[in-house]
Amino acid sequence: MTGAPCKLARMVILAGTIRIGAGKREVALAPIVDMVKATRAEPGCVEYSFAFDVQDDHVLHIFEVFVDDAALAAHRASPHMARWRALMPDVGIGGREMSEYQVSSSRKI
């Protein structure tokens, strides 16, 4: 079953991966949970998730959806994002590969 298309004001989707340093997964887990929880509470956040790869537990798949560019900009300027950026060296974050998509409509399928 498909749903009717939903017209959007240029919704923003980000998708990609980051790599966590060897042996740092447990150190990274609590800050990741905090980051996801805080971001999901932001106005304009539609979806925000991190998931460890089933074949490599040091790779995180990231999927983000914001209602518009302003909501994404507010997220990037948030205190919890600043805390996450400051923590990245401690957990060996590297290999960041992210893509941004501007979406003008969507529908449930």
Secondary structure, 3 states (H helix, E strand, C coil): CCCCCEEEEEEEEEEEEEECCCCCHHHHHHHHHHHHHHHHCCCCEEEEEEEECCCCCCEEEEEEEECCHHHHHHHHCCHHHHHHHHHHHHHCCEEEEEEEEEEEEECCC
